[in-house]
Amino acid sequence: MAAEPLVTQMRKGVLDYCVLALLHDRSRYGFEIVQTLAAIDGMLTSEGTIYPLLGRLRRDGLVQTEWKESSGGPPRRYYRATSDGRRALRAFREEWSTFRAGVDRILASGGPA
């Protein structure tokens, strides 16, 4: 199995929650989210992925938006996690910890101890 499709599939499974984590404590605009993710190994993504994802999160009530004036151009749409978004992120963090530990255990030893 080629590495790129594998990484793409893993990224798809967690990208919503990575974006929610970035929006947990402060508002960010779309391109800022793209740049932040691009700076992290394995998280490279594009505007063509992030903007539809943000739209879906907004429709699902997990993020809210606000237009703000920009000093260097047109107004920007800023995104921030809602209380439902923070709740979803909290649930993911709990499940992720258990899931990651299980995968690590299998990869390290081939199964349960």
Secondary structure, 3 states (H helix, E strand, C coil): CCHHHHHHHHHHHHHHHHHHHHCCCCCEEHHHHHHHHHCCCCCCCCHHHHHHHHHHHHHCCCEEEEEEEECCEEEEEEEEECHHHHHHHHHHHHHHHHHHHHHHHHHHHCCCC
